[in-house]
Amino acid sequence: MASEFQWDKKESGIVLGSFFWGYCFTQVLGGYVSDRVGGEKVIVMATVGWGSLLTLTPMIAHFSAVPLVSVTLSRFLMGLLQGVHFPSLASLFSQKVPQHERAFISSTVGTGSQIGTLLIGGAGSMLMDWYSWEFVFYFSGLLAVSWAYCIWKQLLKGPIISLETVGVSLVKSRSARIPWKRLFSKPPVWAVIFAHLCTSSTFYTLLSWLPTFFKDSFPDAKGWVFNMVPWLVAIPSSILGGYLSDHLISLGFETAAVRKLMQFFAMGASSVFTLLLCGTRTFPLAVAFVSATMGFQTFTHSGVSVNVQDLAPSCAGSLYGVMNTGGALSGVFFVYFSGYVIDTTGSWASVFALMSLVNVVGLVVFLVFAEAERVDIDDSKPKCESIQI
């Protein structure tokens, strides 16, 4: 698109970055609405919206007088619609899945990100070679809308939002206000938020800069190797982390201890392999270390991500929205700051060391303050126990 519409790197960056700004704005709203009408309904409605918008993007670009502005706006709207996804999942799991099964469900669903990356990466590359860039949008957009239709047809089986649903949700909104003051007065809540900020910032940095690192350090290496192998490792790692977490809880281990163990792998073990990248001289070793880093990072699905549901099951979507908003913003900032460090020092080792330091600090805070007991209710006045979505 940049080539066809003659966008320079700055203009391309504006288009790409616009998605993330939109993504930050609807996290809390998506979780709040999901806590009241059901996460599955919010996900289906949002998917129809962003899938349709994705399908129409080529037409928006071609028929606009200023493609840069119109495509930037469409990407911003896509970010708004996709921003509700993970808070809605958190709300859905907290309402529908027992505590001792949440880690495996969460980690298994989380592999969809890696599977989707591989799918659209492979299919998109072929569509680009066979046809043109427009078909990448048509394929992914129609695939999303088709998925939403199947979910609605097979699972929801009726109107997604009815007048009755709206009325009930309004009543619940008045009678079951989110106890923000109570939540933010609890150290475990701040611990899970801070750990998520650290995890997100390092994950976004790896996602954004690893291709450049491999291109600079190993210019003759094949791109498909470092673009695919880490994701292929991450998929079974995520499922393994979820299974191990739920299995340990079923054996009688304390939930809080298991959550901390999973986060130790996600932030501690992954940091060890990130540090090893600092002195890597060979391409196979670099790919192995990156794959190990990405694999261990998926254990956060069984740690921090599930811990939100432990702490506040009645408003998990809303709390996750707050947490993920901060994570997205910190990720954007850290990606830019990492670029500054690379330009200033000319050293990738500085960036990897900084990432490891951030992860270790976040891990220490989580290990010290994290808990798994509910903090969204007052034991003397259990107001949230009767909420059923």
Secondary structure, 3 states (H helix, E strand, C coil): CHHHHCCCHHHHHHHHHHHHHHHHHCHHHHHHHHHHHCHHHHHHHHHHHHHHHHHHHHHHHHCCCCHHHHHHHHHHHHHHHHCCHHHHHHHHHHHHCCHHHHHHHHHHHHHHHHHHHHHHHHHHHHHHHHCCCHHHHHHHHHHHHHHHHHHHHHHHCCCCCCHHHHHHHHHHHHHCCCCHHHHCCCHHHHHHHHHHHHHHHHHHHHHHHHHHHHHHHCCCCCHHHHHHHHHHHHHHHHHHHHHHHHHHHHCCCCHHHHHHHHHHHHHHHHHHHHHHHHHCCCHHHHHHHHHHHHHHHHHHHHCHHHHHHHHCHHHHHHHHHHHHHHHHHHHHHHHHHHHHHHHHHCCHHHHHHHHHHHHHHHHHHHHHHCCCCCCCCECCECCCCCCCC
